[in-house]
Amino acid sequence: MSLYLFHKNVIISLMCILVGALSVSAQRTASVNGKSTLILNDNDNLTLKEAKIKCVESAKLEALKKEFGTLVTSVDMLSDKVVNDVISSVFLSDVSSTVKGEWLGDERDPEISIEYVDGNLVFTAKVWGRAREVIRATTDVKWHIQKDLDGVKIDSDNFMDGERIFVRFQSPADGYVAIYLVTDDQTVCLLPYRKDNTGRYKIKGGKEYLFFDRTVDPSASYYKLNTDKPLEYNQLVMIFSPNPFTKCIDKSGDILHLNALNQTDFAKWLLKNQRADKEMMIERRWLAIQEKNTNNQ
């Protein structure tokens, strides 16, 4: 009888392995490429940099649509900037994890060309990358970027220089989360806090967390968003998985500076983890940070 049970367990184990292998193989990855064109005229409130960003992200969106179908979404941001007491709107777009496909990383740097045609600037972007078909439901994680307004936390992706940032987070399942801030020249780790070298913050399913607030968690770090430019755009990257993941290799900061790494190494680390963990989800959101001066108080 014990021998029979042993063989039965072996058969069940082998079946589980086969089912797991089939499940993994069904989630197809592919090298993808896309192209997008953006026409900028005198009525558009986009800088050259903003137009390039929008064109590249649109090309990624086209690449995912072409390979995996049309159920692909983008994350958009509309923010206001004030220059000489004149308010104008700025639009940014980014490709996010979707139902049908997700962008894993660039295989080549995007190519952007600019032409002047009939009085308009015409941007053309070509992108090449590695993408993965998403065939399973992702965890319904809720997270909100917030700031303090007169003692009340409000959702916002627009900040003034020196304002503090908070993230409100909740997951239906136990797991691990990390949060990074991507700037023009580096990527810094906001969560887990500096004293934790695991690279992941363990959370309990169903519990709501308010990160970067010492009144809630005495061990928390708090952060202010700063810029020396009239207007700057950063990205907040949220990583969640029900499975533990390892920390990326970064350069230790001093008492005033967080641990950081360059964007290329950060992208490679994300890609490596996504390939190893099919349940990992990564979401990116834009932040606008505006300089304080006499014209935009």
Residue pairs with C-beta under 8 A, 6 or more apart in sequence:
24 278
26 135
27 132
27 133
27 134
27 135
27 136
27 278
28 132
28 133
29 104
29 130
29 131
29 132
29 133
29 275
30 67
30 130
30 131
30 132
30 133
31 107
31 128
31 129
31 130
31 131
32 63
32 64
32 66
32 67
32 128
32 129
32 130
32 131
33 63
33 126
33 127
33 128
33 129
34 59
34 60
34 61
34 62
34 63
34 64
34 65
34 66
34 126
34 127
35 59
35 62
35 124
35 125
35 126
35 127
36 55
36 56
36 58
36 59
36 61
36 62
36 124
36 125
37 55
37 122
37 123
37 124
37 125
38 51
38 54
38 55
38 58
38 122
38 123
38 124
38 125
39 120
39 121
39 122
39 123
40 46
40 51
40 120
40 121
40 122
40 123
41 119
41 120
41 121
42 119
44 51
45 88
45 89
45 90
45 91
46 54
46 90
46 91
47 90
48 114
48 121
50 90
50 91
50 92
50 233
51 121
51 123
52 112
52 123
52 125
53 92
53 93
53 233
54 91
54 92
54 93
55 112
55 123
55 124
55 125
56 110
56 112
56 125
56 127
57 74
57 93
57 94
57 95
58 74
58 93
58 125
59 110
59 125
59 126
59 127
60 95
60 103
60 127
60 129
61 72
61 74
61 95
63 103
63 127
63 129
63 131
64 72
64 95
64 98
64 100
64 101
64 102
64 103
64 131
65 72
67 101
67 131
67 133
68 100
68 101
68 131
68 133
68 134
69 100
69 101
70 100
71 98
71 99
71 100
72 95
72 98
72 99
72 100
72 101
73 96
73 98
73 99
74 93
74 94
74 95
74 96
75 93
75 94
75 95
75 96
75 283
75 284
75 285
75 286
76 91
76 92
76 93
76 94
77 91
77 92
77 93
77 94
77 157
77 285
77 286
77 288
78 89
78 90
78 91
79 89
79 90
79 92
79 157
79 158
79 286
79 288
80 87
80 88
80 89
80 90
80 158
81 87
81 88
81 89
81 90
81 230
81 231
81 288
81 290
81 296
82 290
82 295
82 296
83 230
83 295
83 296
84 295
85 295
90 231
90 288
92 233
92 286
94 235
94 284
94 285
94 286
95 103
96 102
96 283
96 284
97 134
97 138
97 281
97 282
97 283
98 134
99 134
100 133
100 134
101 131
101 132
101 133
101 134
102 131
102 132
102 134
102 282
103 129
103 131
104 129
104 130
104 131
104 132
104 270
104 271
104 274
104 275
105 129
105 130
105 267
105 268
105 270
105 271
106 127
106 128
106 129
106 267
107 128
107 129
107 130
108 127
108 128
108 129
110 125
110 126
110 127
111 125
111 126
111 127
112 123
112 124
112 125
112 126
113 123
113 124
114 121
114 122
114 123
114 124
115 121
115 122
115 124
116 122
130 271
132 274
136 278
136 279
138 281
139 171
139 172
139 173
139 175
139 240
139 242
139 279
139 281
140 171
140 172
141 169
141 170
141 171
141 172
141 238
141 240
141 281
141 283
142 169
142 170
142 171
143 167
143 168
143 169
143 170
143 238
143 283
144 155
144 167
144 168
144 169
145 155
145 156
145 157
145 165
145 166
145 167
145 236
145 285
145 287
146 153
146 154
146 155
146 156
146 165
146 166
146 167
146 168
147 153
147 154
147 156
147 159
147 163
147 164
147 165
147 166
148 154
148 163
148 164
148 166
153 166
153 168
153 210
157 285
157 286
157 287
157 288
158 287
158 288
158 290
159 165
159 225
159 287
159 288
159 289
159 290
160 289
160 290
160 292
161 225
161 226
161 227
161 289
161 290
161 291
161 292
162 224
162 225
162 226
162 292
163 224
163 225
164 212
164 222
164 223
164 224
164 225
165 212
165 223
165 224
165 225
165 287
166 210
166 211
166 212
166 213
167 179
167 191
167 210
167 211
167 212
167 236
167 238
168 208
168 209
168 210
168 211
169 177
169 203
169 208
169 209
169 210
169 211
169 238
170 206
170 207
170 208
170 209
171 177
171 203
171 205
171 206
171 240
172 205
172 206
173 205
173 242
174 202
174 203
174 204
174 205
174 242
175 202
175 203
175 205
175 240
175 241
175 242
175 243
176 200
176 201
176 202
176 203
176 240
176 241
176 242
176 243
176 244
176 245
177 191
177 200
177 201
177 203
177 238
177 239
177 240
178 189
178 191
178 192
178 199
178 200
178 201
178 238
178 239
178 245
179 189
179 190
179 191
179 211
179 236
179 237
179 238
179 239
180 187
180 188
180 189
180 190
180 236
180 237
180 239
180 266
181 187
181 188
181 190
181 223
181 234
181 235
181 236
181 237
181 287
182 234
182 235
182 236
182 237
182 263
182 266
182 284
183 232
183 234
184 232
185 262
186 260
186 261
186 262
186 263
187 237
187 260
187 261
187 262
187 263
187 266
188 253
188 258
188 259
188 260
189 199
189 248
189 250
189 258
189 259
189 260
190 211
190 212
190 221
190 223
190 258
191 201
191 211
191 212
192 198
192 199
192 200
192 201
193 201
193 219
193 220
193 221
194 221
194 258
194 259
195 219
197 247
198 244
198 247
199 245
199 246
199 247
199 248
200 244
200 245
200 247
201 211
203 209
210 216
210 217
211 217
211 220
212 220
212 221
212 222
212 223
213 220
213 222
214 220
214 222
225 234
225 287
225 289
226 289
227 289
227 290
227 291
228 291
229 291
230 290
230 291
230 293
231 288
231 289
231 290
231 291
232 288
232 289
232 290
232 291
233 286
233 287
233 288
233 289
234 286
234 287
234 289
235 284
235 285
235 286
235 287
236 284
236 285
236 287
237 270
237 282
237 283
237 284
238 282
238 283
238 284
238 285
239 245
239 270
239 273
239 280
239 281
239 282
240 280
240 281
240 282
241 273
241 277
241 279
241 280
241 281
242 279
243 277
243 279
243 280
245 273
245 277
245 280
246 273
248 261
248 265
248 266
248 269
249 261
249 265
249 269
250 259
250 260
250 261
251 259
251 260
251 261
252 259
253 259
253 260
261 269
270 282
273 280
274 280
274 282
290 296
